């Protein structure tokens, strides 16, 4: 204390400022050393990029196309995309019998009929097989025993549950029973 009393007021302020500065450095030094040291020793930060891929659909393209087979298409693809992936229709393809704008479902079969092709039941009258998985409500309405209301139910069921894998699945739709299923046999695909 005797030393402090001997100092002038200006010297005391200078000493106080020096002590404050030393205190700040003592408290901040570990943080400054830690930050500086960790930057020099740590490897550069690498952020893994997440590659988002669209869900894929697998569809079977059959009938009058250049390269029938299984194709993987992006979610949201249309029947037209599947036909294009299969090389397009052959010279004998009847693309007017297929709804090219219909959305695809995973596991669906796209059947492109040949011109003049007929189902077994309608061979003598020249009917065209209607694809349950791509037909519009208007196309479904042309089937025997299927009116506009039932056709709309078929389209709604397909949109909610995905592709039909057999004719028998139509039984889940109200208004379609064994008698109508028998009438539709040979007129629709899948059989």
C-alpha positions, 0 to 999 in steps of 0.5 A: 500500500505504501507504494500506491500512496507514493504514486501520483494520480496519473500513475495510479490510473495508468497502473489500474488500466494496466491491471485491467488489461492484464485481467482481460488478457488472462481471461481471454487468452484460453479462448483465443489460444483454443480458437487459433489452435483448433483452426490450425489442427482441425481438417477442413469441414466437409459437408456431404451433399444429399442427392435427392432422386425422384422416386422411380416407377417400374413399368412393363411396356408390351404390345406393338412397341419397338422394344417391349420390356421393363422400364424405370421412369421418374415418378409422375411419368405418363403413358407417353413417356413409357411408350417413348422409352420402349422406342415408340409404337411400331408401324402397326401400333394403334396409339389412339387406343391408348391414353398417352396422357394417363399417369403411370403407377409403379408395377403397371403394364402399358399395353399398346395394341396393334391396329385391328387387334381385338379381344377374344370376346370381340374378335368378330366385331372389331372391339379394342381391348381397354387398358384399366390402368390408362383408360379415361372415364369416357373410354371405360364408359364404352365397356358393356355394363359400365356407365359414367358413374362406374367409370368414374369410380374405376378411375378414382379407385385407380388413382387412390390404390394404384394400378390394376393387376387383374380383372378380378380387382374390379370386384372391389368397386361398388356396382361391379360384381361377378356378372359384370366381371364375366362380361368384361373378360377379354375386353380389358387388360390386365386380364 
